[in-house]
Amino acid sequence: MDFEVGFHQRNKAFRYMENPALKQLLELIKDEDYFPEESRKSKGGKRKSGVREIAKQVFNDRLADTWQCDVEIFDISSIPASKLHYLKARVGVVRSLQHRTTMGTDILRLEVAYRFLDIIDIGVFICGTSGFEKYYLGTEDSRIEHMVIFEELVDYLEMVSGVITVPIVLIGLKKPPKQRQTKLPK
């Protein structure tokens, strides 16, 4: 899948670009079609909901063998925002294909893991670009209409750069090309 890359705390983030776990993650994203046409259509041909669920399944399938999944960072396991989605070799990943009101909490997870728990050196924040959001408008999942957007996240992090100290690699998933081969999740 095509994606954009951005950085928060750019100078710090560049130091970790050669981290094998980060390279593995970027290759995985580049090589996958996370949302094959078959997974987006319901019986009536309408787009169906579940973008978050599809992404979670694909990421979990690809990373579960070598990455820690759902690593608790707060001692409140009943709250989903109390976990990093993935952790490996001091790289923490948050996957945010959901309503944009979760953006601050998602960033805070990375900051806590970095500054207070010292379990990551760099965070990765995965979300969709504005084109990705438009592509999935019309799904039965109304929350997708206001999802975390890569371009807005870049601007937001610039505004809070004095407060958020964790270096973050931002991954913005792009809209798939119109003519493409599809791969189903393994």
DRENDREN-407254 format. One line per field, with one value per atom (N, C-alpha, C): y, z, x; residue in three letters; residue number from 1. Coordinates in nm, 4 decimals, decimal comma. Example, Ala and Ser with C-alpha at 12.3 -4.5 7.8 and 13.67 -1.06 7.14 Angstrom:
north [-0,5690;-0,4500;-0,3300;-0,2250;-0,1060;0,0030]
up [0,7800;0,7800;0,7800;0,7080;0,7140;0,7870]
east [1,3190;1,2300;1,3200;1,2850;1,3670;1,2900]
resn [ALA;ALA;ALA;SER;SER;SER]
resi [1;1;1;2;2;2]
***
This chain:
north [-0,1171;0,0000;0,1230;0,2220;0,3472;0,4250;0,4949;0,5724;0,6915;0,7900;0,9059;0,8877;0,9461;0,9413;1,0840;1,1098;1,2382;1,2135;1,3191;1,3037;1,4094;1,3711;1,4635;1,4490;1,5610;1,5600;1,4998;1,5617;1,5114;1,4663;1,5479;1,5122;1,3836;1,3675;1,2442;1,1259;1,1469;1,0374;0,9807;1,0664;1,0189;0,9209;0,9380;0,8477;0,7036;0,6841;0,5492;0,4880;0,5566;0,5055;0,3746;0,3454;0,2194;0,1077;0,1341;0,0319;-0,0831;-0,2071;-0,3201;-0,3393;-0,3171;-0,3329;-0,2284;-0,1055;0,0009;-0,0287;-0,0741;-0,1096;-0,2231;-0,3219;-0,4334;-0,3822;-0,2933;-0,2386;-0,1607;-0,0762;0,0023;-0,0885;-0,1946;-0,2898;-0,3611;-0,3982;-0,4654;-0,3767;-0,2514;-0,1588;-0,1397;-0,1244;-0,1012;-0,2212;-0,3406;-0,4615;-0,5131;-0,4564;-0,5099;-0,4248;-0,4904;-0,4244;-0,4540;-0,3571;-0,3812;-0,3930;-0,3356;-0,3312;-0,3778;-0,5069;-0,5558;-0,5315;-0,5168;-0,4849;-0,5800;-0,7082;-0,8072;-0,7771;-0,7203;-0,6966;-0,5711;-0,4876;-0,3617;-0,3678;-0,4746;-0,4803;-0,5757;-0,5307;-0,6197;-0,6824;-0,7607;-0,8311;-0,7370;-0,6214;-0,5277;-0,4418;-0,4664;-0,3895;-0,2620;-0,2292;-0,1105;-0,1398;-0,0339;-0,0520;-0,0873;-0,1787;-0,2174;-0,1570;-0,1618;-0,1057;-0,1974;-0,1539;-0,2413;-0,2091;-0,0874;-0,0511;-0,0758;-0,0339;-0,0553;-0,2033;-0,2800;-0,4224;-0,4942;-0,4563;-0,5170;-0,4853;-0,3586;-0,3191;-0,3924;-0,3997;-0,4686;-0,6141;-0,6801;-0,8208;-0,8383;-0,7543;-0,7681;-0,7399;-0,6313;-0,6006;-0,7118;-0,7574;-0,8644;-0,9911;-1,0271;-1,1470;-1,1365;-1,0178;-1,0011;-0,9794;-0,9195;-0,8809;-0,9701;-1,0481;-1,1228;-1,2173;-1,2727;-1,3682;-1,3030;-1,1788;-1,1174;-0,9900;-0,9375;-0,8159;-0,8491;-0,7752;-0,7849;-0,7069;-0,7636;-0,6978;-0,6528;-0,5393;-0,4849;-0,4777;-0,4038;-0,3882;-0,2815;-0,3200;-0,2259;-0,1218;0,0051;0,1126;0,1856;0,1672;0,2176;0,0966;0,1082;-0,0032;-0,0013;0,0158;0,0202;-0,0632;-0,1925;-0,2799;-0,2742;-0,2240;-0,2167;-0,1017;-0,0129;0,1003;0,0692;0,0626;0,0291;0,1245;0,2506;0,3488;0,3297;0,2255;0,2029;0,1135;0,0872;-0,0063;0,0511;0,0097;0,0280;-0,0894;-0,0659;-0,1773;-0,2785;-0,2283;-0,3181;-0,2603;-0,3498;-0,3094;-0,4111;-0,3596;-0,4455;-0,3589;-0,4054;-0,3399;-0,1896;-0,1539;-0,0150;0,0731;0,0105;0,0807;0,0527;0,1592;0,1452;0,1925;0,1179;0,1484;0,1694;0,2777;0,3044;0,3080;0,2319;0,2236;0,3026;0,4118;0,4991;0,5226;0,4251;0,4386;0,4498;0,5538;0,5727;0,7212;0,7539;0,8913;0,9814;1,1003;1,1883;1,2382;1,2198;1,2600;1,1740;1,0624;0,9757;1,0176;1,1150;1,1522;1,1902;1,2727;1,3151;1,1991;1,1097;0,9922;0,9020;0,8863;0,8023;0,8584;0,9900;1,0536;1,0398;1,0573;1,0457;0,9065;0,8036;0,6671;0,6580;0,7144;0,7104;0,7924;0,9084;0,9953;0,9269;0,8644;0,7950;0,6792;0,6029;0,4896;0,5371;0,6558;0,7115;0,7800;0,8770;0,9634;0,9041;0,8370;0,7911;0,6434;0,5597;0,4162;0,3716;0,4538;0,4236;0,2848;0,2545;0,1269;0,1444;0,2701;0,2946;0,4068;0,4023;0,5114;0,5942;0,5316;0,5991;0,5419;0,6298;0,5869;0,5888;0,5067;0,5052;0,5250;0,6219;0,6540;0,6283;0,5291;0,4915;0,5427;0,6190;0,6707;0,6830;0,7337;0,7526;0,8960;0,9156;1,0508;1,1002;1,2261;1,2785;1,2012;1,1605;1,0795;0,9435;0,8864;0,7575;0,7708;0,8783;0,9002;0,9128;0,9934;1,0130;0,8820;0,8001;0,6714;0,5830;0,5906;0,5058;0,5737;0,6971;0,7588;0,6746;0,6733;0,5924;0,4535;0,4234;0,2951;0,3040;0,1903;0,1881;0,2386;0,2463;0,2910;0,4425;0,5159;0,6619;0,7288;0,6621;0,7228;0,7460;0,6720;0,6848;0,8243;0,8933;1,0253;1,1292;1,0994;1,1947;1,1273;1,0511;0,9749;1,0622;1,0115;1,0795;1,0900;1,2116;1,2379;1,2757;1,2135;1,2355;1,3842;1,4557;1,5971;1,6798;1,6509;1,7228;1,6844;1,5595;1,5121;1,5820;1,5997;1,6709;1,8121;1,8827;2,0190;2,0205;1,9265;1,9191;1,8972;1,8052;1,7769;1,8956;1,9725;2,0925;2,1929;2,2035;2,2975;2,2565;2,1271;2,0799;2,0275;2,0716;2,0167;2,0420;2,1473;2,1727;2,0828;2,0181;1,9341;1,7852;1,7466;1,6060;1,5846;1,5071;1,4924;1,3637;1,2694;1,1417;1,1625;1,1100;1,1142;1,0184;1,0668;0,9864;0,9828;0,8628;0,8456;0,8356;0,9250;0,9283;0,8548;0,7613;0,6851;0,7182;0,7788;0,8113;0,7191;0,6271;0,5340;0,6109;0,5863;0,6556;0,5721;0,6401;0,5739;0,4790;0,3557;0,2629;0,3121;0,2780;0,3169;0,2465;0,3066;0,2499;0,1114;0,0976;-0,0310;-0,0983;-0,2078;-0,2739;-0,4200;-0,4955;-0,6349;-0,6357;-0,7234;-0,7285;-0,8551;-0,8418;-0,9563;-0,9698;-1,0870;-1,1102;-1,1339;-1,0925;-1,1213;-1,2713;-1,3077;-1,4502;-1,5077]
up [0,0000;0,0000;0,0000;-0,0714;-0,0766;0,0530;0,0990;0,2214;0,2203;0,3026;0,3246;0,4575;0,4686;0,5945;0,6400;0,7659;0,8272;0,9579;1,0188;1,1420;1,2439;1,3699;1,4819;1,5580;1,6004;1,6596;1,5564;1,4395;1,3212;1,3482;1,4152;1,4361;1,5159;1,6180;1,6970;1,6153;1,5413;1,4663;1,3610;1,2925;1,1882;1,2426;1,3677;1,4273;1,4313;1,4326;1,4487;1,3188;1,2074;1,0809;1,0376;1,0905;1,0572;1,1553;1,2521;1,3475;1,2703;1,2874;1,2109;1,2290;1,3478;1,3708;1,2921;1,2903;1,2151;1,0654;1,0177;0,8755;0,8391;0,9274;0,9035;0,8919;0,9805;0,9797;0,8508;0,8102;0,6873;0,5647;0,5601;0,4488;0,4472;0,5640;0,5743;0,5197;0,5577;0,5114;0,3608;0,3112;0,1678;0,0849;0,1359;0,0585;0,0674;0,1516;0,1741;0,1113;0,0715;0,0380;0,1556;0,2442;0,3676;0,3487;0,2438;0,2269;0,0873;0,0599;-0,0734;-0,1036;-0,2301;-0,2737;-0,2120;-0,2044;-0,1507;-0,0059;0,0702;0,2118;0,2336;0,1307;0,1481;0,0997;0,0339;-0,0247;0,0530;0,0754;0,1347;0,0206;0,0533;-0,0496;-0,1521;-0,1094;-0,2004;-0,2787;-0,2651;-0,3368;-0,2661;-0,1545;-0,0774;-0,0028;0,0252;0,1099;0,2495;0,3108;0,4451;0,5492;0,6719;0,7816;0,8165;0,9094;0,9608;0,9155;0,8688;0,8274;0,9419;1,0622;1,1788;1,2046;1,1954;1,2242;1,1201;0,9927;0,8869;0,9102;0,9390;0,9632;1,0839;1,1897;1,3105;1,2795;1,2059;1,1725;1,0894;0,9878;0,9009;0,9777;1,0539;1,1323;1,2328;1,3034;1,4016;1,3352;1,2201;1,1493;1,1105;1,0690;1,0203;1,1323;1,2426;1,3470;1,4707;1,4898;1,6152;1,6455;1,5440;1,5681;1,6213;1,5817;1,6177;1,7003;1,7164;1,7943;1,9143;2,0223;2,1337;2,0930;2,1183;2,0823;2,2081;2,1971;2,3059;2,4382;2,4365;2,5545;2,6451;2,7671;2,8612;2,9062;2,9022;2,9505;3,0689;3,0894;3,2080;3,2817;3,4094;3,4879;3,4890;3,3700;3,3566;3,2335;3,2444;3,1280;3,0631;3,1330;3,0749;2,9749;2,9708;2,8782;2,7591;2,6362;2,5197;2,4990;2,5371;2,5171;2,6142;2,6949;2,7918;2,7366;2,6056;2,5468;2,4221;2,3998;2,2689;2,1844;2,0579;1,9749;1,9526;1,9287;1,9013;1,9617;2,0005;2,0581;2,0186;1,9707;1,9383;1,9333;1,9967;1,9902;2,0166;2,1176;2,1621;2,0568;1,9681;1,8723;1,9141;1,9468;1,9858;1,8738;1,8473;1,7354;1,7852;1,7356;1,7570;1,6196;1,6032;1,4784;1,5014;1,4279;1,4564;1,3321;1,2991;1,1882;1,2487;1,3278;1,3996;1,4105;1,4889;1,5030;1,5517;1,4959;1,5271;1,6710;1,7458;1,8863;1,9667;1,9106;1,9810;1,9584;1,8709;1,8329;1,9535;2,0419;2,1582;2,2487;2,2703;2,3534;2,2890;2,1573;2,0865;2,0982;2,0853;2,1000;2,2440;2,3374;2,4789;2,5131;2,4518;2,4750;2,4409;2,3258;2,2841;2,3785;2,4202;2,5107;2,6452;2,7006;2,8293;2,8163;2,7092;2,6885;2,6734;2,6170;2,5939;2,7185;2,7667;2,8711;3,0115;3,0415;3,1788;3,2007;3,1035;3,1207;3,0601;2,9704;2,9050;2,8402;2,7664;2,6954;2,5441;2,4965;2,3536;2,3353;2,2214;2,1792;2,0704;1,9997;1,8914;1,8813;1,8462;1,8263;1,6789;1,6414;1,5056;1,5181;1,4434;1,4463;1,3060;1,2930;1,1629;1,1544;1,0484;1,0252;0,8747;0,8338;0,6921;0,6492;0,5202;0,4644;0,4329;0,3911;0,3560;0,2381;0,1427;0,0305;0,0754;0,1721;0,2287;0,2946;0,3712;0,4381;0,3354;0,2312;0,1286;0,0584;0,0375;-0,0288;0,0503;0,1806;0,2646;0,3143;0,2700;0,3014;0,2383;0,3004;0,2479;0,3078;0,3959;0,4655;0,5670;0,6123;0,7130;0,8472;0,8613;0,9858;0,9800;1,0392;1,0264;1,0886;1,1823;1,2473;1,1490;1,0397;0,9428;0,8801;0,8803;0,8198;0,8933;1,0137;1,0922;1,1518;1,0698;1,1217;1,1392;1,2116;1,2273;1,0887;1,0512;0,9187;0,9317;0,8501;0,8502;0,8438;0,7487;0,7290;0,8531;0,9162;1,0385;1,1547;1,1592;1,2651;1,2577;1,1377;1,1198;1,1759;1,1408;1,1913;1,3427;1,3940;1,5376;1,6152;1,5702;1,6405;1,6356;1,5282;1,5207;1,6283;1,6533;1,7547;1,8961;1,9207;2,0561;2,0677;1,9786;1,9744;2,1020;2,1757;2,3006;2,4143;2,3973;2,5029;2,4739;2,3510;2,3115;2,2692;2,3473;2,3255;2,2548;2,2453;2,1818;2,0320;1,9765;1,8309;1,7685;1,6682;1,6071;1,4560;1,4006;1,2560;1,2266;1,1437;1,1078;0,9755;0,9733;0,8522;0,8105;0,6927;0,6398;0,5245;0,5470;0,4416;0,3332;0,2082;0,0960;0,0366;-0,0388;-0,1117;-0,2135;-0,2217;-0,3209;-0,4628;-0,5587;-0,6975;-0,7477;-0,8482;-0,8985;-0,9591;-1,0471;-1,1098;-1,0301;-0,9649;-0,8858;-0,8665;-0,8395;-0,8018;-0,6532;-0,6096;-0,4669;-0,4057;-0,2820;-0,2040;-0,0854;-0,0588;0,0607;0,1777;0,2993;0,4161;0,4286;0,4639;0,4771;0,6019]
east [0,0849;0,0000;0,0893;0,0484;0,1218;0,0999;0,2033;0,1883;0,2818;0,2476;0,3335;0,4037;0,5212;0,5950;0,6195;0,5949;0,6246;0,6970;0,7465;0,8231;0,7835;0,7836;0,7728;0,9033;0,9612;1,0955;1,1919;1,1915;1,2611;1,4044;1,4835;1,6242;1,6388;1,5570;1,5614;1,5098;1,4024;1,3401;1,4341;1,5088;1,5998;1,7026;1,7418;1,8412;1,7935;1,6644;1,6097;1,5598;1,5777;1,5253;1,5918;1,7087;1,7762;1,7416;1,6569;1,6158;1,5503;1,5985;1,5435;1,3925;1,3421;1,1982;1,1194;1,1686;1,1021;1,1077;1,2228;1,2349;1,1390;1,1270;1,0354;0,8915;0,8532;0,7182;0,6911;0,7843;0,7665;0,7564;0,8370;0,8292;0,6944;0,6476;0,5190;0,4073;0,4082;0,3041;0,3138;0,4350;0,4547;0,4092;0,4308;0,4044;0,2618;0,1809;0,0471;-0,0615;-0,1690;-0,2942;-0,3862;-0,4004;-0,4738;-0,6226;-0,6732;-0,8171;-0,8547;-0,8380;-0,8726;-1,0200;-1,0509;-1,1872;-1,2891;-1,2554;-1,3481;-1,3854;-1,2929;-1,3207;-1,4038;-1,4176;-1,4893;-1,6332;-1,6728;-1,8067;-1,8967;-2,0195;-2,1194;-2,1991;-2,3001;-2,3769;-2,4384;-2,4859;-2,5500;-2,4520;-2,3236;-2,2235;-2,1821;-2,2480;-2,2092;-2,0804;-2,0099;-1,8921;-1,9382;-1,8684;-1,9092;-1,8175;-1,8632;-1,7860;-1,6708;-1,5910;-1,4883;-1,3482;-1,3226;-1,1875;-1,0905;-1,1273;-1,0396;-1,0189;-1,1280;-1,1191;-1,0341;-1,0504;-0,9697;-0,8227;-0,7925;-0,6530;-0,5962;-0,6745;-0,6273;-0,5957;-0,6850;-0,6635;-0,5366;-0,5201;-0,4032;-0,2752;-0,2716;-0,1518;-0,1236;-0,2265;-0,2062;-0,1529;-0,2103;-0,1646;-0,0175;0,0250;0,1625;0,2640;0,2205;0,3159;0,3146;0,2105;0,1945;0,3103;0,3731;0,4819;0,6085;0,6339;0,7623;0,7494;0,6295;0,6072;0,5188;0,5354;0,4411;0,3165;0,2001;0,0743;0,0008;-0,0673;-0,1499;-0,0741;0,0352;0,1206;0,0605;0,0261;-0,0352;0,0664;0,0239;0,1108;0,0495;-0,0793;-0,1471;-0,2019;-0,2196;-0,2715;-0,4242;-0,4817;-0,6275;-0,6620;-0,6539;-0,6680;-0,8060;-0,9069;-1,0408;-1,0542;-0,9566;-0,9607;-0,8703;-0,9278;-0,8461;-0,7280;-0,7436;-0,6367;-0,5213;-0,5267;-0,4199;-0,3098;-0,3132;-0,2172;-0,1516;-0,0260;0,0365;-0,0105;-0,0388;-0,0839;0,0277;0,1508;0,2639;0,3908;0,4806;0,6085;0,7147;0,8284;0,9424;1,0670;1,1726;1,3038;1,2932;1,2135;1,1952;1,1267;1,0502;0,9646;0,8206;0,7463;0,6063;0,5157;0,4096;0,3205;0,1781;0,1172;-0,0248;-0,0899;-0,1953;-0,2711;-0,3994;-0,4206;-0,5343;-0,6193;-0,7015;-0,7960;-0,9354;-0,9508;-1,0761;-1,1078;-1,2075;-1,2538;-1,1407;-1,1336;-1,0199;-1,0172;-1,1238;-1,1196;-1,0226;-0,9782;-0,8825;-0,7375;-0,7148;-0,5783;-0,4929;-0,5437;-0,4658;-0,4294;-0,5245;-0,4989;-0,3947;-0,4032;-0,3064;-0,1650;-0,1518;-0,0201;0,0287;-0,0620;-0,0260;0,0273;-0,0288;0,0218;0,1698;0,2061;0,3466;0,4338;0,3847;0,4612;0,4854;0,3836;0,3981;0,4972;0,4860;0,5775;0,7217;0,7399;0,8740;0,9294;0,8573;0,9114;0,9026;0,7949;0,7739;0,8059;0,7744;0,7998;0,9323;0,9877;1,1152;1,1153;1,0074;1,0030;1,0160;1,0137;1,0359;1,1372;1,2056;1,2934;1,2263;1,1334;1,0625;0,9216;0,8278;0,6905;0,6553;0,5608;0,5075;0,3573;0,3060;0,1635;0,1090;0,0218;-0,0341;-0,1774;-0,2050;-0,3400;-0,3603;-0,4736;-0,5011;-0,4755;-0,4514;-0,4408;-0,5822;-0,5943;-0,7268;-0,7853;-0,7029;-0,7509;-0,8014;-0,7343;-0,7750;-0,9122;-0,9308;-1,0591;-1,1712;-1,1492;-1,2525;-1,2855;-1,1847;-1,2042;-1,3003;-1,2932;-1,3765;-1,5037;-1,5313;-1,6605;-1,7701;-1,8825;-1,9910;-1,9945;-1,9034;-1,9119;-2,0240;-2,0672;-2,1730;-2,1212;-1,9911;-1,9278;-1,9144;-2,0095;-2,0123;-1,8911;-1,8248;-1,7083;-1,5944;-1,5949;-1,4865;-1,4855;-1,6004;-1,6088;-1,5257;-1,4863;-1,4093;-1,2866;-1,2167;-1,1042;-0,9798;-0,8840;-0,7553;-0,6923;-0,6525;-0,5974;-0,4500;-0,3669;-0,2227;-0,1873;-0,2460;-0,2123;-0,2450;-0,3585;-0,3960;-0,3053;-0,2652;-0,1763;-0,0409;0,0109;0,1382;0,1263;0,0177;-0,0037;-0,0215;-0,0976;-0,1239;0,0058;0,0873;0,2126;0,3079;0,3020;0,3856;0,3434;0,2136;0,1642;0,2037;0,2183;0,2489;0,3921;0,4779;0,6142;0,6932;0,6625;0,7329;0,6885;0,5740;0,5176;0,5390;0,5172;0,5326;0,6773;0,7493;0,8938;0,9327;0,8413;0,8740;0,8958;1,0060;1,0206;0,9183;0,8476;0,7407;0,7589;0,7495;0,7399;0,5910;0,5424;0,4007;0,3821;0,2909;0,2620;0,1198;0,1044;-0,0276;-0,0617;-0,1543;-0,1948;-0,2693;-0,2327;-0,2959;-0,4081;-0,4919;-0,5997;-0,5371;-0,5875;-0,5331;-0,5620;-0,4757;-0,5032;-0,6292;-0,6938;-0,8197;-0,7995;-0,7033;-0,6752;-0,5655;-0,5985;-0,4963;-0,5297;-0,4272;-0,4436;-0,4735;-0,5582;-0,5880;-0,5307;-0,4898;-0,4428;-0,5361;-0,5799;-0,6598;-0,5668;-0,6083;-0,5246;-0,5018;-0,3800;-0,3446;-0,4040]
resn [MET;MET;MET;ASP;ASP;ASP;PHE;PHE;PHE;GLU;GLU;GLU;VAL;VAL;VAL;GLY;GLY;GLY;PHE;PHE;PHE;HIS;HIS;HIS;GLN;GLN;GLN;ARG;ARG;ARG;ASN;ASN;ASN;LYS;LYS;LYS;ALA;ALA;ALA;PHE;PHE;PHE;ARG;ARG;ARG;TYR;TYR;TYR;MET;MET;MET;GLU;GLU;GLU;ASN;ASN;ASN;PRO;PRO;PRO;ALA;ALA;ALA;LEU;LEU;LEU;LYS;LYS;LYS;GLN;GLN;GLN;LEU;LEU;LEU;LEU;LEU;LEU;GLU;GLU;GLU;LEU;LEU;LEU;ILE;ILE;ILE;LYS;LYS;LYS;ASP;ASP;ASP;GLU;GLU;GLU;ASP;ASP;ASP;TYR;TYR;TYR;PHE;PHE;PHE;PRO;PRO;PRO;GLU;GLU;GLU;GLU;GLU;GLU;SER;SER;SER;ARG;ARG;ARG;LYS;LYS;LYS;SER;SER;SER;LYS;LYS;LYS;GLY;GLY;GLY;GLY;GLY;GLY;LYS;LYS;LYS;ARG;ARG;ARG;LYS;LYS;LYS;SER;SER;SER;GLY;GLY;GLY;VAL;VAL;VAL;ARG;ARG;ARG;GLU;GLU;GLU;ILE;ILE;ILE;ALA;ALA;ALA;LYS;LYS;LYS;GLN;GLN;GLN;VAL;VAL;VAL;PHE;PHE;PHE;ASN;ASN;ASN;ASP;ASP;ASP;ARG;ARG;ARG;LEU;LEU;LEU;ALA;ALA;ALA;ASP;ASP;ASP;THR;THR;THR;TRP;TRP;TRP;GLN;GLN;GLN;CYS;CYS;CYS;ASP;ASP;ASP;VAL;VAL;VAL;GLU;GLU;GLU;ILE;ILE;ILE;PHE;PHE;PHE;ASP;ASP;ASP;ILE;ILE;ILE;SER;SER;SER;SER;SER;SER;ILE;ILE;ILE;PRO;PRO;PRO;ALA;ALA;ALA;SER;SER;SER;LYS;LYS;LYS;LEU;LEU;LEU;HIS;HIS;HIS;TYR;TYR;TYR;LEU;LEU;LEU;LYS;LYS;LYS;ALA;ALA;ALA;ARG;ARG;ARG;VAL;VAL;VAL;GLY;GLY;GLY;VAL;VAL;VAL;VAL;VAL;VAL;ARG;ARG;ARG;SER;SER;SER;LEU;LEU;LEU;GLN;GLN;GLN;HIS;HIS;HIS;ARG;ARG;ARG;THR;THR;THR;THR;THR;THR;MET;MET;MET;GLY;GLY;GLY;THR;THR;THR;ASP;ASP;ASP;ILE;ILE;ILE;LEU;LEU;LEU;ARG;ARG;ARG;LEU;LEU;LEU;GLU;GLU;GLU;VAL;VAL;VAL;ALA;ALA;ALA;TYR;TYR;TYR;ARG;ARG;ARG;PHE;PHE;PHE;LEU;LEU;LEU;ASP;ASP;ASP;ILE;ILE;ILE;ILE;ILE;ILE;ASP;ASP;ASP;ILE;ILE;ILE;GLY;GLY;GLY;VAL;VAL;VAL;PHE;PHE;PHE;ILE;ILE;ILE;CYS;CYS;CYS;GLY;GLY;GLY;THR;THR;THR;SER;SER;SER;GLY;GLY;GLY;PHE;PHE;PHE;GLU;GLU;GLU;LYS;LYS;LYS;TYR;TYR;TYR;TYR;TYR;TYR;LEU;LEU;LEU;GLY;GLY;GLY;THR;THR;THR;GLU;GLU;GLU;ASP;ASP;ASP;SER;SER;SER;ARG;ARG;ARG;ILE;ILE;ILE;GLU;GLU;GLU;HIS;HIS;HIS;MET;MET;MET;VAL;VAL;VAL;ILE;ILE;ILE;PHE;PHE;PHE;GLU;GLU;GLU;GLU;GLU;GLU;LEU;LEU;LEU;VAL;VAL;VAL;ASP;ASP;ASP;TYR;TYR;TYR;LEU;LEU;LEU;GLU;GLU;GLU;MET;MET;MET;VAL;VAL;VAL;SER;SER;SER;GLY;GLY;GLY;VAL;VAL;VAL;ILE;ILE;ILE;THR;THR;THR;VAL;VAL;VAL;PRO;PRO;PRO;ILE;ILE;ILE;VAL;VAL;VAL;LEU;LEU;LEU;ILE;ILE;ILE;GLY;GLY;GLY;LEU;LEU;LEU;LYS;LYS;LYS;LYS;LYS;LYS;PRO;PRO;PRO;PRO;PRO;PRO;LYS;LYS;LYS;GLN;GLN;GLN;ARG;ARG;ARG;GLN;GLN;GLN;THR;THR;THR;LYS;LYS;LYS;LEU;LEU;LEU;PRO;PRO;PRO;LYS;LYS;LYS]
resi [1;1;1;2;2;2;3;3;3;4;4;4;5;5;5;6;6;6;7;7;7;8;8;8;9;9;9;10;10;10;11;11;11;12;12;12;13;13;13;14;14;14;15;15;15;16;16;16;17;17;17;18;18;18;19;19;19;20;20;20;21;21;21;22;22;22;23;23;23;24;24;24;25;25;25;26;26;26;27;27;27;28;28;28;29;29;29;30;30;30;31;31;31;32;32;32;33;33;33;34;34;34;35;35;35;36;36;36;37;37;37;38;38;38;39;39;39;40;40;40;41;41;41;42;42;42;43;43;43;44;44;44;45;45;45;46;46;46;47;47;47;48;48;48;49;49;49;50;50;50;51;51;51;52;52;52;53;53;53;54;54;54;55;55;55;56;56;56;57;57;57;58;58;58;59;59;59;60;60;60;61;61;61;62;62;62;63;63;63;64;64;64;65;65;65;66;66;66;67;67;67;68;68;68;69;69;69;70;70;70;71;71;71;72;72;72;73;73;73;74;74;74;75;75;75;76;76;76;77;77;77;78;78;78;79;79;79;80;80;80;81;81;81;82;82;82;83;83;83;84;84;84;85;85;85;86;86;86;87;87;87;88;88;88;89;89;89;90;90;90;91;91;91;92;92;92;93;93;93;94;94;94;95;95;95;96;96;96;97;97;97;98;98;98;99;99;99;100;100;100;101;101;101;102;102;102;103;103;103;104;104;104;105;105;105;106;106;106;107;107;107;108;108;108;109;109;109;110;110;110;111;111;111;112;112;112;113;113;113;114;114;114;115;115;115;116;116;116;117;117;117;118;118;118;119;119;119;120;120;120;121;121;121;122;122;122;123;123;123;124;124;124;125;125;125;126;126;126;127;127;127;128;128;128;129;129;129;130;130;130;131;131;131;132;132;132;133;133;133;134;134;134;135;135;135;136;136;136;137;137;137;138;138;138;139;139;139;140;140;140;141;141;141;142;142;142;143;143;143;144;144;144;145;145;145;146;146;146;147;147;147;148;148;148;149;149;149;150;150;150;151;151;151;152;152;152;153;153;153;154;154;154;155;155;155;156;156;156;157;157;157;158;158;158;159;159;159;160;160;160;161;161;161;162;162;162;163;163;163;164;164;164;165;165;165;166;166;166;167;167;167;168;168;168;169;169;169;170;170;170;171;171;171;172;172;172;173;173;173;174;174;174;175;175;175;176;176;176;177;177;177;178;178;178;179;179;179;180;180;180;181;181;181;182;182;182;183;183;183;184;184;184;185;185;185;186;186;186]
***
